[in-house]
Amino acid sequence: MHTTHEYAPERASPTTTRNAVSPMHVCLILDNTSLTDTVVQALEKAGRHRLTVFHDLGELTQSTLTPDAILIGLQQFTALRENEPMVYLRLSRRSRIVVVLSSRELLDAAHILAFADAWVFEDINVDRINELLDLGLEGHCLMPKQFLSRLGVDEIRLTLLPRLSEPEFETLRLLGQGLNNRTIANQLDLSEAVIKSMVRSVLSKLHFRNRTEAGVFAARQQSALQQARDGRMAQQHHQPLSRSA
């Protein structure tokens, strides 16, 4: 048996009551409690929603509720799409699905976000959740302006640099100099086959379409890459040496 929490909207003033429409029923299943609390507070502030909070995906899939919108965390949505495709189809036919994620997850999640009706970025525009829900019900999505420029996408990729190994990071920097695999291999004292593999890994981890796009990014962000490299070296310098037993 699953349980849900109901959040009643604030009492409206007489003027608001005269102009009121039926309250929107919104179900929430987000990736962490802190985010849930933030979104609930923002929705309650508007005083025009009926809220149901689910604790896990099982509660959502077993529910017979028919909400106007489902606010769902990226991890939960990914699990729903991959593990419960028929449940996803059932839910998407009766409710608008709005995915809540962070901006740094955008490139990783691009392949799955197309299956949602709208997106909300917890670190950018979650405070506008009521407006975004209204847009989502109409089939629209408000994209933050920084994602509409190449520099905005660059900023996301810069946050993903820590996922690169040291050789991969150096390979990316050298791609920014327009070097081919053989020259990069010579500079890093590695085989050309290894460099070819690392280029593929860089493209995958940072979501580049090809090596040219990666090279343009590296050339455009030379100073940021140098700062990241200096940070890596400083971190390695301060790591304590392990002692043998």
LINZINOR-V800365 format. One line per field, one symbol per residue. ss: DSSP state (h for helix, s for strand, l for the rest). psi: psi as a letter, one per 20 degrees, with the letter a starting at -180 (. if undefined). burial: + if it has 24 or more other C-alpha atoms within 12 Angstrom, else -. A space follows every 50 residues. Layout:
ss: ???
psi: ???
burial: ???
//
This chain:
ss: llllsssllllllhhhhhhllllsssssslllhhhhhhhhhhhhhhllss ssslllhhhhhhllllllssssshhhhhhhhhhlhhhhhhhhhhlsssss slhhhhhhhhhhhllllssssllllhhhhhhhhhhhhlllllllhhhhlh hhhhhhhhhlhhhllhhhhhhhhhhlllllhhhhhhhhlllhhhhhhhhh hhhhhhllllhhhhhhhhhhlhhhhhhhhhhhhhhhhhlllllll
psi: pqqqppopqqpqrhghhhjqrpqpopqpnrirhgggggggghghhhkkqo pppqhrhggghiqjqnrhqoopqggggghgghhmhhggggghhiqppopp rqhiighhjhhhhijqhrqpohjgkhikhgghggghhjkqpopphhijqh hghghghhiihiiprghgghggghhijkqrhggggghjlrqhhggghhgh gggghjlqhrhgggggghhhkgghhgghghhghhghhipqpqpq.
burial: ------+++-------------+++++++++---++--++++++-+++++ +++++++--++-----++++++++++++-++-----++--++--++++++ +++++++++--++-++++++++--++-+++-+++-++---++-------- --++++++-++--+--+++++++++++-+-+--++---------++-+++ +++-++++--+--+++++--+---+--++----------------
//
